[in-house]
């Protein structure tokens, strides 16, 4: 990643497992947003905040063997896992670099810059986008993908799910991150000087009784509580049983959980 603020989600073993589960859940909408934003075969693409390499490998599949993906992140432990997994997957068109996303510059230009769940950690996301847009080929594209966590809710309302969501929003804000940045990704790209900016959100609805909903929600609560030493953790969010209680409450209310909207925005480098 690379920012003066701490990466609130950390890189412990349980967090890596949560990130893997989150990435699997968001894989299909991410591919839809990448393709919708203009990622195509043969492109050379820079992936910001690669972490475990989930997005870099998805992009590598789209651009194919004639394309190239360079993933950058500031956490060497995560990058080591990303390299190992990429090698095991046989993807030879991906490489990873330990670097600060705010300042990294590589010789040669890119056809596209992508980043999923990275801008909300940054103090000045428009400046980061502007920095990398300057290294794009003419009419190259920037695709930013991030959450609008404020859109998450249950229907009908379930108090425990609402309390968990509100805790997640408040914890990210205390850490200086923007948990609803998806609502203004298009404005960030426009402020960075990109042209033809467009945006789209994809929200998944999870039926009562599906274990993925309480698992994902309880998982991010657990990680945030650990990162902040349980600062402000309501007693009803007691971590040991939270996942089970969330699942039970949603099932009892026959409630659908509307997950955070995954928002994509894209724009092209204008003529110099």
Buried (B, 14 or more C-beta within 10 A) or exposed (E): BBBEEEBBBBBEEEBBEBBBBBBEBBBEBBBBBBEBBBBBEEBBBBBBBBBBBBBBBBBBBBBEEEBBBBBBBBBEEBBEBBBEBBEEEEBEBBBBEBBEBBEBEEEEBBBBBBBBBBBBBBEBBBEBBBBBBEBBBEEBBBBBBBBBBBBBBBEEEBEBBEBBBEBBBBBBEEBBBBBBBBBBBBEBBBBBBBEBBEBBBBBBEBEBEBEBBBBBBBBBBBBBBBBBEEEEBEEEBEEEEBBEBBBEBBBEBEBBBBBBBBBBBBBBBEEE
